[in-house]
Amino acid sequence: MLYISHRGFRVGVVENTFQAFQRSIDLKMDYIELDVQLSSDGHLFILHDENLERIFQNTDSIANISRKELKSKKSVEFNQKIPELKEVIEQIFSQGNKKPNLMIELKGPGTAEPTCKMIEESKISDLVVFSGRNLTELKIAHKLLPQVPLCLNITKCKDFTLKNFLETTSKSALPLPFSMISLKSTLLINEKFPEKCHELSIKALSWGFHDKSNQIALIKSLITRGVDGILFDDPESVPIIRNWEKKTNYYVRNSLF
């Protein structure tokens, strides 16, 4: 199973910051999932929302803020900066880490081309997955770097919905050759989604686990139903699931002999 930190974790740290990414490195996650957007002067920054209000208490849109201004912003909690994609790449791969790789969500418009250029210049195309719900950006990225795997965030994709996917009869009928597809945990009410993914040789991923009251039970349930990867929000849940999965696999293996 793939262990992916959602925005570099969202619980106990500030999402999409060096603090969250370092926690992901410490826990040896398979992937750090992060969101890229462009500043007003064309620099790639890591931020999920279109504006800075939720974390940085600033109502401005990132598309209207320059690199210099963004570099001066700090989160209310933990005093964290908004990192640039270039800085994140340098932080992670300069340490000689085997893990985690990067799952880069092309969140903002126009992000595909500069992101591909940076990945190519950094020579890390074998350590990256492109993700997103914007098929236009994913198609541009695939054209520029066809060797980089693609992950569709199908939950809010308007051009290719979950219904469209469940009705797909072959991988060639997909809008792009996806290696992974992610779906919000609350929509995984039965086995149809992971079954369809496996039928088309695609890894089924799930996200949306920041509610501490039921996250462990929900993650276990989805893995049992055939989900291949979890985008974890809470770093404390990672060792719990790893230990549970290890024990579960041990009992399954031993029951075969």
Secondary structure, DSSP 8 states (H G I E B T S, - for coil): -EEEEETT-SSSS-TTSHHHHHHHHHTT-SEEEEEEEE-TTS-EEE-SSSEEHHHH-EEEEGGGS-HHHHHH-B-TTTT-B--BHHHHHHHHHTTT-S--EEEEEE-STT-HHHHHHHHHHHT-GGGEEEEES-HHHHHHHHHH-TTS-EEEEGGG-SSS-HHHHHT--SGGGSSS--SEEEEEGGG--SSHHHHHHHHTT-EEEEE----TTTHHHHHHHHHHTT--EEEES-TTHHHHHHHHHHHHHHHHHHHT-
